[in-house]
Amino acid sequence: MGDCIPPRRVSVHQALGGGSVADVLLWRRWIGSVIVIVSATALWLLFERAGYNLLSFVANVLFLLVLILFFWAKSASLLNRPLPPIPNLEISEETVTKSADVIQVYVNQALSIARDITIGRKFKLFAQVAFGLWVVSYVGSLFNFLTLVYIGVLLCLSVPVVYAKYQCHIDEKLSATHKIIQTQYRKIDDNLLKKIPLLSNKEKKIQ
């Protein structure tokens, strides 16, 4: 069913970046996908079902790692063996700059949305943000953070594959749903939102 995609439409693999991450999410590198899902399941069972503490787990893993490296280095010096192959553990300035640029984009977008709501008084944007925050709050009340992350991992490894296989049919359904939502919103906008009194341009200039 995936071969019905028009040539002009961007494929799911390209939309996901077209790299190794996209290959894992689309199960093209099935070994990596299996490792991710098995690791996520093991960690979720360890912390959620077995009741293991995250801080204790991280501390024990780091302690075991340091202990192994310490005795490895000691035995290497006594037996004339090579030292542990530890890479240069430092973050380059280029990496920090790229990360800061990415964070800056998202922060500026959030500040722009906040400005449009408070100063621009865009009711539609306010309703969208309020509904989104309510959905996040409601979902957060149903699951704890760890379970939510685990569900997110499962969705990331299943939704792209299903969408790539049935992209044409899903796009048709989403297009029809979008038209229905747009029609209902226009009705609400005509019957309710446009009746809300807003400040005139003259009053805005005075403020």
C-alpha positions as CSV (number, residue, x, y, z in Angstrom):
1,M,0.0,0.0,0.0
2,G,3.0,2.3,0.5
3,D,3.6,2.4,-3.3
4,C,0.5,4.6,-3.8
5,I,2.4,7.6,-2.5
6,P,2.6,10.4,-5.2
7,P,6.2,11.3,-6.2
8,R,5.8,14.9,-5.0
9,R,4.9,13.8,-1.5
10,V,7.7,13.8,1.0
11,S,8.3,10.3,2.3
12,V,8.2,9.5,6.0
13,H,11.9,8.6,5.9
14,Q,12.8,12.0,4.5
15,A,10.5,13.7,7.0
16,L,12.3,12.0,9.9
17,G,15.7,13.3,8.7
18,G,16.7,10.4,6.4
19,G,19.5,9.3,8.8
20,S,20.1,6.4,11.1
21,V,17.4,7.6,13.5
22,A,14.9,7.4,10.8
23,D,16.1,3.9,9.9
24,V,15.6,2.8,13.5
25,L,12.1,4.4,13.8
26,L,11.0,2.8,10.6
27,W,12.5,-0.6,11.5
28,R,14.9,-0.6,8.5
29,R,17.7,-1.3,11.1
30,W,15.6,-3.8,13.0
31,I,18.5,-4.7,15.3
32,G,18.7,-1.1,16.6
33,S,14.9,-1.0,16.9
34,V,14.8,-4.2,18.9
35,I,17.6,-2.9,21.2
36,V,15.7,0.3,21.8
37,I,12.4,-1.3,22.6
38,V,14.0,-4.1,24.7
39,S,16.0,-1.5,26.7
40,A,13.0,0.7,27.2
41,T,10.9,-2.2,28.4
42,A,13.6,-3.4,30.7
43,L,14.1,0.0,32.3
44,W,10.4,0.5,32.6
45,L,10.0,-2.9,34.4
46,L,13.0,-2.2,36.6
47,F,11.8,1.2,37.8
48,E,8.0,0.9,37.5
49,R,7.3,-2.7,38.5
50,A,10.4,-3.7,40.6
51,G,10.3,-0.3,42.4
52,Y,14.0,0.4,41.8
53,N,15.0,4.0,42.4
54,L,16.4,5.9,39.4
55,L,19.0,7.8,41.4
56,S,20.2,4.6,43.1
57,F,20.4,2.9,39.7
58,V,22.5,5.6,38.1
59,A,24.8,5.8,41.1
60,N,25.3,2.0,41.2
61,V,26.0,1.9,37.4
62,L,28.5,4.7,37.7
63,F,30.1,3.2,40.8
64,L,30.5,-0.2,39.0
65,L,31.9,1.6,35.9
66,V,34.5,3.5,37.9
67,L,35.4,0.4,39.9
68,I,36.0,-1.6,36.7
69,L,38.1,1.1,35.1
70,F,40.2,1.6,38.2
71,F,41.1,-2.1,38.6
72,W,41.6,-2.3,34.8
73,A,44.1,0.6,34.9
74,K,45.9,-0.9,38.0
75,S,46.2,-4.4,36.5
76,A,47.3,-2.9,33.1
77,S,50.2,-1.1,34.8
78,L,51.3,-4.3,36.7
79,L,50.9,-6.7,33.8
80,N,52.2,-4.3,31.1
81,R,48.8,-4.3,29.4
82,P,47.2,-1.4,27.5
83,L,45.1,1.1,29.5
84,P,41.3,1.3,29.2
85,P,40.3,2.8,25.8
86,I,38.7,5.9,27.3
87,P,37.9,8.7,24.7
88,N,38.6,12.3,25.3
89,L,35.7,13.3,27.6
90,E,35.0,16.9,26.7
91,I,32.3,18.8,24.9
92,S,33.5,20.9,22.0
93,E,32.6,24.6,21.7
94,E,30.9,23.8,18.3
95,T,28.5,21.3,20.0
96,V,27.6,23.8,22.7
97,T,27.0,26.5,20.1
98,K,24.7,24.3,18.0
99,S,22.8,23.2,21.1
100,A,22.4,26.8,22.2
101,D,21.1,27.8,18.8
102,V,18.5,25.0,18.8
103,I,17.3,26.0,22.3
104,Q,17.2,29.6,21.3
105,V,14.8,28.8,18.4
106,Y,12.3,27.0,20.7
107,V,12.6,29.6,23.5
108,N,11.9,32.4,21.0
109,Q,8.9,30.6,19.6
110,A,7.5,30.2,23.1
111,L,8.1,33.8,23.9
112,S,6.5,34.9,20.6
113,I,3.4,32.8,21.4
114,A,3.2,34.3,24.9
115,R,3.5,37.8,23.4
116,D,0.8,37.2,20.8
117,I,-1.6,36.0,23.5
118,T,-0.9,38.8,26.0
119,I,-0.4,41.8,23.8
120,G,-1.9,40.7,20.4
121,R,-4.9,39.2,22.3
122,K,-5.3,36.4,19.7
123,F,-8.2,34.4,21.2
124,K,-7.7,31.5,18.7
125,L,-4.1,31.1,19.7
126,F,-5.0,31.4,23.4
127,A,-7.7,28.6,23.0
128,Q,-5.2,26.4,21.2
129,V,-2.5,26.8,23.9
130,A,-5.0,26.4,26.7
131,F,-6.4,23.2,25.2
132,G,-3.0,21.8,24.6
133,L,-1.9,22.5,28.2
134,W,-5.2,20.9,29.5
135,V,-4.5,17.8,27.4
136,V,-1.0,17.5,28.8
137,S,-2.3,18.0,32.3
138,Y,-5.0,15.4,31.9
139,V,-2.6,12.8,30.4
140,G,-0.1,13.5,33.1
141,S,-2.7,12.8,35.7
142,L,-3.3,9.3,34.2
143,F,0.4,8.2,34.0
144,N,3.6,9.0,35.8
145,F,6.5,10.5,33.9
146,L,8.3,7.2,33.4
147,T,5.3,5.4,32.0
148,L,4.6,8.4,29.7
149,V,8.2,8.3,28.3
150,Y,7.8,4.5,27.8
151,I,4.5,5.0,25.9
152,G,6.3,7.7,23.8
153,V,9.0,5.3,22.9
154,L,6.5,2.6,21.8
155,L,4.6,5.2,19.8
156,C,7.8,6.4,18.1
157,L,8.6,2.8,17.0
158,S,5.1,2.0,15.8
159,V,3.3,5.2,14.5
160,P,5.9,6.0,11.8
161,V,5.9,2.4,10.4
162,V,2.1,2.3,10.2
163,Y,1.9,5.8,8.6
164,A,4.6,4.9,6.1
165,K,2.6,1.8,5.1
166,Y,-0.8,3.4,4.9
167,Q,0.2,7.0,4.2
168,C,-2.4,7.6,1.4
169,H,-5.3,6.3,3.3
170,I,-4.3,8.0,6.5
171,D,-3.8,11.4,4.7
172,E,-7.3,11.1,3.2
173,K,-8.9,10.5,6.6
174,L,-6.8,13.3,8.2
175,S,-7.8,15.7,5.4
176,A,-11.5,14.9,5.8
177,T,-11.2,15.3,9.6
178,H,-9.4,18.6,9.2
179,K,-12.2,19.9,7.0
180,I,-14.8,18.9,9.5
181,I,-12.9,20.6,12.3
182,Q,-12.4,23.8,10.2
183,T,-16.2,23.9,9.5
184,Q,-17.1,23.5,13.1
185,Y,-14.6,26.2,14.1
186,R,-16.0,28.6,11.6
187,K,-19.5,28.0,13.1
188,I,-18.1,28.7,16.6
189,D,-16.2,31.7,15.4
190,D,-19.3,33.2,13.6
191,N,-21.7,32.4,16.4
192,L,-19.6,33.0,19.5
193,L,-16.1,34.4,19.1
194,K,-16.9,37.3,16.9
195,K,-19.5,38.4,19.4
196,I,-16.9,38.9,22.1
197,P,-16.3,42.6,22.5
198,L,-12.7,43.6,21.6
199,L,-10.9,46.9,21.9
200,S,-11.2,49.1,18.9
201,N,-8.1,50.3,17.0
202,K,-8.5,53.8,18.6
203,E,-8.5,52.4,22.1
204,K,-5.5,50.2,21.3
205,K,-3.5,53.3,20.1
206,I,-4.5,55.2,23.3
207,Q,-3.1,52.2,25.4
